Amino acid sequence: MRSIRIVHVVVTFCVALFAGLLYTFQQGVIPTLNTLNALEYAKVEQALIRNLDAFPTGVIVVANLAMLLPLYPLIRLRKQRNTAYWRLLGLGWLIFFFGVGVFTIALNVPINNAVLTWDPAAPPADWEAARSAWNNLNAIRTPINYVSLVLLLWAAFELPKVSTDK
């Protein structure tokens, strides 16, 4: 039971960190980026992408831990699929995995990769469309992340009712 509690705390912490990052972008970074002209935007956005992807224990590791660690309690407690804990954890994990993880990889990352190819001195004519698309996608995945966090927090209150005997 102790290992499940530890994993749950780590997962919840990782999802909360990711929620904080998305919140920061939604409330502070995006409004600031929206004030920049094409040249400024290309330079700043490329620097943000490179810096967030470069830190080895940063965003990528936190997101991967949040997407993979929940499998341990879900598999270990598979015989208790009818418990509130298992269902809340499973739903929170599914929402984060697909609504944030896969969503980001399939939709936001390709835009980031395209932005990285831009010549900062001469951004493409459709740079505003790329910025708008990324911002709109972030506006969708941010509340999805909040929902997964709330479910994981709720599951934490149900954990003491779960038995790992047998």
WOGI-V243818 format. One record per pair of residues at least 12 apart in sequence whose ideal C-beta (glycine too) atoms are under 8 Angstrom apart, sorted by the first residue. I is the first residue (numbers start at 1). GAP is how many residues later the second one is. Records with the same first field share a line. If there is no record, write none. Layout:
I = GAP ; GAP
This chain:
1 = 161 ; 162 ; 163
3 = 69
4 = 68 ; 69 ; 72 ; 73 ; 155 ; 158 ; 160
5 = 154
7 = 62 ; 63 ; 65 ; 66
8 = 65 ; 81 ; 144 ; 147 ; 148 ; 151
9 = 147
10 = 55 ; 59
11 = 54 ; 55 ; 58 ; 59 ; 82 ; 141
12 = 137 ; 140 ; 141 ; 144
14 = 48 ; 49 ; 51 ; 52 ; 55
15 = 51 ; 77 ; 81 ; 130 ; 133 ; 134 ; 137
16 = 133
17 = 45
18 = 41 ; 44 ; 45 ; 48 ; 78 ; 82 ; 127
19 = 123 ; 126 ; 127 ; 130
21 = 38
22 = 78 ; 116 ; 119 ; 120 ; 123
23 = 119
25 = 113 ; 117
26 = 112 ; 113 ; 116
29 = 19
30 = 105 ; 108
33 = 12 ; 98
34 = 97 ; 101
38 = 85 ; 89 ; 90
39 = 81 ; 82 ; 84
41 = 82 ; 86 ; 90
42 = 73 ; 76 ; 77 ; 78 ; 81 ; 85
43 = 77
45 = 70 ; 86
46 = 69 ; 70 ; 72 ; 74
49 = 63 ; 66 ; 67
50 = 66
63 = 37 ; 38 ; 41
66 = 30 ; 35
67 = 26 ; 29 ; 30 ; 34
70 = 19 ; 20 ; 22 ; 23
71 = 22
73 = 13 ; 16
74 = 12 ; 15 ; 16 ; 19
76 = 88
77 = 85 ; 87
79 = 87
80 = 82 ; 83
83 = 75 ; 78 ; 79
84 = 71 ; 74 ; 77
85 = 70 ; 73 ; 74 ; 76 ; 77
86 = 76
88 = 63 ; 64 ; 66 ; 67 ; 70
89 = 62 ; 63 ; 66
91 = 60
92 = 55 ; 56 ; 57 ; 58 ; 59 ; 60 ; 63
93 = 55
95 = 49 ; 52 ; 53 ; 56
96 = 48 ; 49 ; 52
99 = 42 ; 45 ; 46 ; 48 ; 49
100 = 41 ; 44 ; 45 ; 48
103 = 34 ; 37 ; 38 ; 41
104 = 37
107 = 30
108 = 26 ; 29 ; 30 ; 33
111 = 19 ; 22 ; 23 ; 26
112 = 22
114 = 16
115 = 15
